[in-house]
Amino acid sequence: MANLDALRWTGEPVCAVVGCAQLFGGIRFMADSNDRVRAAHRILASAAVLALSFSIAGAAPAAEPIKIGVIGEESAVAGASITKAAQMAQDDINAHGGVLGRQVEVVIYDDHSSAADAVRAFQRAVSEDKVSAVVASYISEVALAIEPWAARLHTPWITPGAASTDISKAVHDNYATNKYTFHGWLTSAFIAQSICDFEHDMLVTSSFKVKSTVVMSEDAAWTKPLDERFLDCLPKAGVKVLDHIRFNPDTTDFTPIFNKIEGEKPDVITTGISHVGVQPTVQWHDQRVPIGMVGQSSQATTSTFWKDTNGAAEGVITASAAAPGVALTPSTVAFTEAYQKRFGASPAYDGYTTYDEIHVIANAIKAAGGTDPDKIVDAMEKTHYTGTVGTIEFYGKDDLYTHAIKYGQGLVTGVVLQWQSGKQVTVWPRDKANGKIAFPATITSPK
């Protein structure tokens, strides 16, 4: 403490000298030395009491937020939904008190659809921004690049949209190392199975009487297991596969592909496309290909696709996680409408899953009592959460698809929707459908 006898009183407020911001109304001292000392003691004592009262009465410093990294693909039709839905989940959780008395903060990164950029974002999220968990990407190549880094950095993470079965297979094959990885959307095998189930229920055993198809998929990590299951389950569903075409995602002219398919005269084209979508759809429409497109078209799962294709999406059928106006659970419609109001479009399939998975992570942190990564993993393995897409559970360490989301009735099956007059109409499952399949006049099959 300063030697008060040495202070030079100049008529300026004492608080200007002792740094107490003139709390005492600018009291001035012009007395002798002893009076100055006694007065200064009284002032400092009063300041101490006042400071203590501020400490007791004032709010305690806010606890640091719990940070969750979110890595999306902002320039991609489907990938842009990830970061938007994450912000909504953050706001919802915080509006209900946060987690363990702390706010949740999503820290957003754009990987520009690049595995290298995604890895750098993941490293930064963990090492610099100190996130406790990560939600990342709808691209399988990106997810597979992140997976070993989650193991090295001991950071729980979940992909809301990547589908390659290799993601969960790595967890199954080396659980101790890769247990930090969770697969938050249906694996390619289950996506294919749901499409086979749809074709059997709605195209084979119906007035359409579909009997044949050509499988047309982009050449990507997620479509290898997708196509393998297609080739197995389509015949079992009653649909003969006439041909299997895999094309480079950089393809710009689909004319030769469509010409080849027309020559084989299938009843439908079964698609597996995600990185592409606009280009083949526009060319299919403009060339008046008389064969319906059915399957997985990830970009077609968001309502922006209609504008992106200038209406060429009419008649396209795609699997998705959920759809506008369809109450898969009590929260599906409310989330969809809130998302549409906030962002002007419906969420893509990975928007629904991202929203759910931020909640899954928050619940796991709460159950774990903190942000210890191994305890979070343990809690996530016990997940039983009803979100927007259904009841979410994960396969266990002894299952082939370890830490992948479970597929089936009462869990998650997804929906199948068709673009009709600018709207997404759900046509499967039957008990959730809000419309019927209606192919454009240009489609001469299925009959």
C-alpha positions as CSV (number, residue, x, y, z in Angstrom):
1,M,0.0,0.0,0.0
2,A,1.2,3.6,-0.7
3,N,2.6,5.7,2.2
4,L,-0.4,7.9,2.8
5,D,1.7,10.5,4.6
6,A,3.6,11.0,1.4
7,L,0.5,11.6,-0.7
8,R,0.3,15.2,-2.0
9,W,-3.3,16.5,-1.6
10,T,-4.0,19.0,-4.2
11,G,-7.7,19.5,-3.8
12,E,-8.4,16.8,-6.4
13,P,-10.8,14.0,-5.5
14,V,-9.1,11.4,-3.3
15,C,-10.5,8.7,-5.5
16,A,-8.6,10.1,-8.4
17,V,-5.4,9.4,-6.4
18,V,-6.3,6.0,-5.0
19,G,-8.1,4.8,-8.1
20,C,-11.6,4.3,-6.7
21,A,-13.3,6.2,-9.5
22,Q,-14.7,9.0,-7.4
23,L,-17.1,6.7,-5.7
24,F,-17.4,9.1,-2.8
25,G,-18.7,12.1,-4.6
26,G,-15.4,13.9,-5.1
27,I,-14.5,14.6,-1.4
28,R,-11.6,17.1,-1.2
29,F,-9.0,17.2,1.6
30,M,-7.2,20.4,2.6
31,A,-6.5,19.5,6.3
32,D,-3.2,18.9,8.1
33,S,-1.2,15.7,7.7
34,N,-2.8,13.7,10.6
35,D,-6.3,14.6,9.4
36,R,-5.4,13.6,5.9
37,V,-4.1,10.2,7.1
38,R,-7.2,9.5,9.3
39,A,-9.5,10.6,6.5
40,A,-7.7,8.5,4.0
41,H,-7.9,5.5,6.3
42,R,-11.7,6.0,6.6
43,I,-12.0,6.4,2.8
44,L,-10.1,3.2,2.1
45,A,-12.0,1.3,4.8
46,S,-15.2,2.4,3.3
47,A,-14.0,1.4,-0.2
48,A,-13.1,-2.0,1.0
49,V,-16.5,-2.5,2.6
50,L,-18.2,-1.3,-0.6
51,A,-16.1,-3.5,-2.8
52,L,-17.0,-6.5,-0.6
53,S,-20.6,-5.7,-0.9
54,F,-20.3,-5.5,-4.7
55,S,-18.7,-8.9,-4.7
56,I,-21.4,-10.4,-2.5
57,A,-24.4,-8.8,-4.2
58,G,-23.1,-8.8,-7.8
59,A,-23.5,-11.8,-10.1
60,A,-20.7,-14.3,-10.1
61,P,-18.6,-14.5,-13.2
62,A,-20.4,-16.5,-15.8
63,A,-19.1,-20.0,-16.3
64,E,-17.3,-20.7,-19.5
65,P,-19.6,-22.0,-22.3
66,I,-19.5,-25.6,-23.4
67,K,-18.2,-25.4,-26.9
68,I,-19.2,-27.8,-29.7
69,G,-17.4,-27.6,-33.0
70,V,-19.5,-27.7,-36.2
71,I,-17.8,-28.3,-39.5
72,G,-20.0,-27.9,-42.6
73,E,-19.9,-27.2,-46.3
74,E,-21.3,-23.8,-46.8
75,S,-21.3,-23.8,-50.6
76,A,-22.9,-27.2,-50.9
77,V,-26.7,-27.5,-51.2
78,A,-26.9,-30.2,-48.5
79,G,-23.9,-29.2,-46.5
80,A,-25.1,-25.7,-45.7
81,S,-27.9,-27.1,-43.6
82,I,-25.4,-28.5,-41.0
83,T,-24.3,-25.1,-39.6
84,K,-27.8,-23.6,-39.7
85,A,-29.4,-26.4,-37.8
86,A,-26.6,-26.4,-35.3
87,Q,-27.3,-22.7,-34.5
88,M,-30.9,-23.6,-33.9
89,A,-30.0,-26.4,-31.5
90,Q,-27.7,-24.1,-29.6
91,D,-30.4,-21.5,-29.2
92,D,-32.9,-24.1,-28.1
93,I,-30.6,-25.7,-25.5
94,N,-29.6,-22.3,-24.1
95,A,-33.3,-21.2,-23.9
96,H,-33.9,-24.2,-21.7
97,G,-31.0,-23.4,-19.3
98,G,-28.0,-24.8,-21.1
99,V,-26.1,-27.8,-19.8
100,L,-24.8,-28.1,-16.2
101,G,-25.5,-24.4,-15.6
102,R,-23.4,-23.5,-18.7
103,Q,-24.4,-22.1,-22.0
104,V,-23.7,-24.1,-25.2
105,E,-21.7,-22.4,-27.9
106,V,-21.4,-23.9,-31.4
107,V,-18.1,-22.9,-33.1
108,I,-18.6,-23.0,-36.8
109,Y,-16.1,-23.9,-39.6
110,D,-16.4,-24.2,-43.3
111,D,-14.3,-27.0,-44.8
112,H,-15.1,-26.0,-48.4
113,S,-15.9,-29.7,-49.2
114,S,-12.2,-30.4,-48.7
115,A,-10.9,-33.3,-46.5
116,A,-7.7,-31.4,-45.9
117,D,-9.6,-28.2,-44.8
118,A,-11.8,-30.3,-42.6
119,V,-8.9,-31.9,-40.8
120,R,-7.3,-28.5,-40.2
121,A,-10.7,-27.2,-38.9
122,F,-11.0,-30.2,-36.6
123,Q,-7.4,-29.7,-35.2
124,R,-8.1,-26.0,-34.7
125,A,-11.4,-26.7,-33.0
126,V,-9.8,-29.1,-30.4
127,S,-6.4,-27.5,-29.9
128,E,-7.2,-23.8,-30.2
129,D,-10.9,-23.3,-29.6
130,K,-11.1,-26.0,-26.9
131,V,-14.3,-27.6,-28.1
132,S,-15.6,-30.7,-26.1
133,A,-17.1,-32.4,-29.2
134,V,-17.6,-32.0,-32.9
135,V,-20.3,-32.4,-35.5
136,A,-18.8,-32.6,-38.9
137,S,-19.7,-33.0,-42.6
138,Y,-22.0,-34.8,-44.9
139,I,-19.2,-36.1,-47.1
140,S,-17.8,-39.6,-46.5
141,E,-14.3,-38.8,-47.7
142,V,-14.2,-35.9,-45.2
143,A,-15.5,-38.0,-42.4
144,L,-13.0,-40.8,-43.0
145,A,-10.2,-38.2,-43.0
146,I,-11.4,-36.8,-39.6
147,E,-11.8,-40.2,-37.9
148,P,-8.2,-40.9,-37.2
149,W,-7.7,-37.4,-35.8
150,A,-10.6,-37.9,-33.4
151,A,-8.7,-40.9,-32.2
152,R,-5.4,-39.0,-31.8
153,L,-7.0,-36.1,-30.0
154,H,-9.5,-38.1,-28.0
155,T,-12.4,-36.0,-29.1
156,P,-16.0,-37.3,-29.5
157,W,-17.5,-36.4,-32.8
158,I,-20.4,-37.4,-35.0
159,T,-21.1,-37.1,-38.7
160,P,-24.7,-36.0,-39.5
161,G,-24.7,-37.0,-43.1
162,A,-21.8,-39.1,-44.3
163,A,-23.0,-42.6,-45.2
164,S,-20.0,-44.8,-45.9
165,T,-20.1,-48.0,-43.9
166,D,-16.3,-47.8,-43.5
167,I,-16.9,-45.1,-40.9
168,S,-18.6,-47.4,-38.4
169,K,-16.6,-50.4,-39.5
170,A,-13.4,-48.7,-38.3
171,V,-15.0,-48.3,-34.9
172,H,-16.0,-52.0,-34.9
173,D,-12.6,-53.2,-36.0
174,N,-10.6,-51.1,-33.6
175,Y,-12.9,-49.9,-30.9
176,A,-10.3,-48.8,-28.3
177,T,-8.8,-46.4,-30.8
178,N,-11.8,-45.2,-32.8
179,K,-14.5,-45.2,-30.1
180,Y,-14.7,-41.4,-30.3
181,T,-16.4,-41.6,-33.7
182,F,-20.2,-41.8,-34.0
183,H,-22.2,-42.2,-37.2
184,G,-25.3,-39.9,-36.9
185,W,-27.1,-40.8,-40.2
186,L,-28.0,-44.1,-41.7
187,T,-25.1,-46.0,-43.3
188,S,-25.1,-46.5,-47.0
189,A,-26.4,-50.1,-46.5
190,F,-29.4,-48.9,-44.5
191,I,-30.1,-46.1,-47.0
192,A,-30.1,-48.6,-49.8
193,Q,-32.3,-51.0,-47.8
194,S,-34.9,-48.2,-47.1
195,I,-35.0,-47.4,-50.8
196,C,-35.5,-51.1,-51.6
197,D,-38.3,-51.3,-49.1
198,F,-39.9,-48.2,-50.6
199,E,-39.7,-49.6,-54.2
200,H,-41.2,-52.9,-53.0
201,D,-44.0,-51.2,-51.1
202,M,-44.9,-48.4,-53.4
203,L,-43.7,-49.3,-56.9
204,V,-43.7,-53.1,-57.2
205,T,-46.8,-54.0,-55.2
206,S,-48.9,-51.2,-56.7
207,S,-50.5,-50.1,-59.9
208,F,-47.1,-49.1,-61.2
209,K,-46.0,-52.7,-61.4
210,V,-42.3,-51.8,-61.6
211,K,-40.2,-54.8,-62.5
212,S,-36.8,-53.4,-63.6
213,T,-34.2,-50.6,-62.9
214,V,-30.8,-49.3,-63.8
215,V,-28.6,-48.3,-60.8
216,M,-26.9,-44.9,-61.5
217,S,-24.5,-43.7,-58.8
218,E,-21.7,-41.2,-58.5
219,D,-18.3,-42.8,-57.9
220,A,-17.7,-41.9,-54.2
221,A,-16.9,-43.6,-51.0
222,W,-20.5,-43.6,-49.8
223,T,-21.9,-45.2,-52.9
224,K,-19.7,-48.4,-52.9
225,P,-21.6,-50.0,-50.1
226,L,-24.8,-48.4,-51.3
227,D,-24.6,-50.0,-54.7
228,E,-23.5,-53.4,-53.1
229,R,-26.7,-53.4,-51.1
230,F,-28.8,-52.2,-54.1
231,L,-27.6,-55.1,-56.1
232,D,-28.6,-57.4,-53.3
233,C,-31.9,-56.0,-52.1
234,L,-33.5,-54.7,-55.3
235,P,-33.9,-58.2,-56.7
236,K,-35.3,-59.4,-53.4
237,A,-37.8,-56.5,-53.5
238,G,-38.9,-57.7,-56.9
239,V,-36.9,-55.3,-59.1
240,K,-34.5,-56.7,-61.7
241,V,-31.3,-54.7,-62.1
242,L,-30.6,-54.3,-65.8
243,D,-27.3,-52.3,-65.5
244,H,-25.1,-50.7,-62.9
245,I,-23.5,-47.4,-63.9
246,R,-21.0,-45.4,-61.8
247,F,-20.0,-42.0,-63.1
248,N,-17.4,-39.5,-62.1
249,P,-18.8,-36.7,-59.9
250,D,-17.1,-34.2,-62.2
251,T,-19.3,-35.3,-65.1
252,T,-20.9,-32.3,-66.9
253,D,-22.7,-34.0,-69.8
254,F,-25.0,-36.9,-68.8
255,T,-26.4,-37.3,-72.3
256,P,-24.4,-40.5,-73.1
257,I,-25.4,-42.0,-69.7
258,F,-29.1,-41.2,-70.2
259,N,-29.0,-42.5,-73.8
260,K,-27.5,-45.8,-72.6
261,I,-30.2,-46.1,-69.9
262,E,-33.0,-45.4,-72.3
263,G,-31.7,-48.1,-74.6
264,E,-32.0,-50.6,-71.8
265,K,-35.7,-49.6,-71.1
266,P,-35.9,-50.0,-67.3
267,D,-39.0,-49.0,-65.5
268,V,-37.1,-46.6,-63.2
269,I,-33.6,-45.3,-62.6
270,T,-32.4,-46.0,-59.0
271,T,-30.0,-43.2,-58.1
272,G,-27.2,-42.7,-55.6
273,I,-26.2,-39.0,-56.0
274,S,-25.1,-36.4,-53.4
275,H,-22.1,-34.5,-54.5
276,V,-23.9,-33.9,-57.8
277,G,-27.7,-33.4,-58.2
278,V,-28.5,-30.2,-60.1
279,Q,-26.7,-31.1,-63.3
280,P,-28.1,-34.6,-63.9
281,T,-31.6,-33.5,-62.8
282,V,-31.7,-30.5,-65.2
283,Q,-30.4,-32.6,-68.1
284,W,-32.8,-35.5,-67.3
285,H,-35.7,-33.0,-67.4
286,D,-34.5,-31.0,-70.5
287,Q,-33.8,-34.1,-72.5
288,R,-37.2,-35.5,-71.5
289,V,-35.8,-38.8,-70.4
290,P,-39.0,-40.9,-70.1
291,I,-37.9,-42.8,-67.0
292,G,-38.5,-41.8,-63.4
293,M,-35.6,-41.0,-61.1
294,V,-35.9,-42.8,-57.8
295,G,-33.4,-43.3,-55.0
296,Q,-31.1,-41.1,-53.1
297,S,-30.6,-37.5,-54.3
298,S,-29.2,-35.7,-51.3
299,Q,-29.4,-32.2,-52.8
300,A,-33.1,-32.8,-53.5
301,T,-33.8,-33.1,-49.8
302,T,-33.9,-29.3,-49.3
303,S,-36.5,-27.0,-50.7
304,T,-33.8,-24.8,-52.4
305,F,-33.4,-27.6,-54.9
306,W,-36.5,-26.5,-56.8
307,K,-35.1,-23.1,-57.4
308,D,-31.6,-24.5,-58.1
309,T,-33.0,-26.7,-60.9
310,N,-35.5,-24.1,-62.1
311,G,-38.3,-26.6,-61.5
312,A,-36.6,-29.5,-63.3
313,A,-36.9,-31.5,-60.1
314,E,-40.6,-32.1,-60.9
315,G,-41.2,-35.8,-60.3
316,V,-37.9,-36.6,-58.7
317,I,-38.1,-39.1,-55.8
318,T,-35.5,-39.2,-53.1
319,A,-35.0,-40.7,-49.7
320,S,-34.5,-38.2,-46.8
321,A,-34.3,-38.0,-43.0
322,A,-37.6,-36.2,-42.7
323,A,-39.8,-33.8,-44.7
324,P,-42.0,-30.7,-44.2
325,G,-45.4,-31.4,-42.8
326,V,-44.6,-34.9,-41.7
327,A,-44.7,-35.6,-37.9
328,L,-42.2,-38.4,-37.6
329,T,-42.1,-37.4,-33.9
330,P,-43.7,-34.6,-31.9
331,S,-40.7,-32.3,-32.7
332,T,-40.4,-32.8,-36.5
333,V,-42.9,-30.3,-37.7
334,A,-42.0,-27.6,-35.2
335,F,-38.3,-27.8,-36.1
336,T,-39.1,-27.7,-39.8
337,E,-41.3,-24.7,-39.6
338,A,-38.9,-22.8,-37.3
339,Y,-36.0,-23.6,-39.7
340,Q,-38.1,-22.4,-42.7
341,K,-39.0,-19.2,-40.9
342,R,-35.4,-18.4,-40.0
343,F,-33.6,-19.4,-43.2
344,G,-36.3,-19.3,-45.9
345,A,-36.0,-23.0,-46.9
346,S,-36.6,-26.4,-45.5
347,P,-33.6,-28.2,-44.0
348,A,-31.7,-30.8,-46.0
349,Y,-31.6,-34.3,-44.5
350,D,-28.5,-33.5,-42.5
351,G,-30.1,-30.4,-41.1
352,Y,-32.5,-32.6,-39.2
353,T,-29.8,-34.9,-38.0
354,T,-27.5,-32.1,-37.0
355,Y,-30.2,-30.5,-34.8
356,D,-30.8,-33.9,-33.1
357,E,-27.1,-34.6,-32.6
358,I,-26.3,-31.3,-30.9
359,H,-29.0,-32.4,-28.4
360,V,-27.5,-35.9,-28.2
361,I,-24.1,-34.4,-27.4
362,A,-25.5,-32.0,-24.8
363,N,-27.5,-34.8,-23.1
364,A,-24.3,-36.9,-23.0
365,I,-22.3,-34.1,-21.4
366,K,-25.1,-33.7,-18.8
367,A,-25.1,-37.4,-18.1
368,A,-21.3,-37.5,-17.9
369,G,-21.4,-34.6,-15.4
370,G,-18.8,-32.7,-17.5
371,T,-16.7,-32.7,-20.6
372,D,-14.4,-35.7,-20.0
373,P,-14.2,-37.3,-23.5
374,D,-14.3,-40.9,-22.4
375,K,-17.3,-40.2,-20.1
376,I,-19.1,-38.5,-23.0
377,V,-18.5,-41.5,-25.2
378,D,-19.9,-43.8,-22.5
379,A,-23.0,-41.6,-22.2
380,M,-23.5,-41.3,-26.0
381,E,-23.4,-45.1,-26.3
382,K,-26.4,-45.2,-23.9
383,T,-28.4,-42.7,-26.0
384,H,-32.1,-43.1,-26.3
385,Y,-33.3,-39.8,-27.6
386,T,-36.4,-39.0,-29.6
387,G,-35.4,-36.2,-32.0
388,T,-36.8,-34.9,-35.3
389,V,-36.0,-38.0,-37.3
390,G,-37.1,-40.7,-34.9
391,T,-35.8,-42.4,-31.8
392,I,-32.0,-42.3,-31.9
393,E,-29.9,-45.2,-30.6
394,F,-26.4,-46.4,-31.6
395,Y,-25.2,-49.9,-32.4
396,G,-22.9,-51.3,-29.8
397,K,-19.3,-52.4,-30.0
398,D,-20.2,-56.0,-30.9
399,D,-22.3,-54.9,-33.9
400,L,-20.9,-54.6,-37.4
401,Y,-22.0,-51.0,-37.6
402,T,-20.6,-49.9,-34.2
403,H,-21.7,-46.4,-33.2
404,A,-23.9,-46.0,-36.3
405,I,-27.5,-44.9,-35.8
406,K,-29.9,-47.8,-35.6
407,Y,-32.3,-48.5,-38.5
408,G,-35.8,-49.9,-38.2
409,Q,-39.4,-49.4,-37.2
410,G,-39.6,-47.5,-33.9
411,L,-36.1,-46.1,-34.4
412,V,-35.1,-44.3,-37.6
413,T,-36.2,-45.3,-41.1
414,G,-36.2,-42.0,-42.9
415,V,-38.9,-41.0,-45.5
416,V,-39.2,-40.9,-49.2
417,L,-40.5,-37.7,-50.8
418,Q,-41.3,-36.7,-54.3
419,W,-41.2,-33.2,-55.9
420,Q,-44.6,-32.2,-57.0
421,S,-45.4,-28.7,-58.3
422,G,-42.6,-27.2,-56.3
423,K,-43.4,-29.0,-53.1
424,Q,-41.9,-31.9,-51.3
425,V,-44.6,-34.6,-50.9
426,T,-43.9,-37.5,-48.6
427,V,-44.9,-40.8,-50.2
428,W,-43.4,-43.4,-47.9
429,P,-43.7,-44.9,-45.3
430,R,-47.4,-45.3,-45.8
431,D,-48.4,-44.3,-42.3
432,K,-46.5,-41.0,-42.7
433,A,-47.3,-40.2,-46.3
434,N,-49.1,-36.9,-47.0
435,G,-49.5,-37.6,-50.8
436,K,-49.4,-40.1,-53.5
437,I,-46.8,-40.7,-56.2
438,A,-47.5,-38.8,-59.4
439,F,-45.1,-39.0,-62.3
440,P,-44.9,-36.1,-64.8
441,A,-46.6,-36.6,-68.2
442,T,-43.1,-37.0,-69.8
443,I,-42.6,-40.2,-67.9
444,T,-43.8,-43.1,-69.9
445,S,-42.7,-45.7,-67.3
446,P,-43.4,-47.1,-64.8
447,K,-46.7,-48.1,-66.3
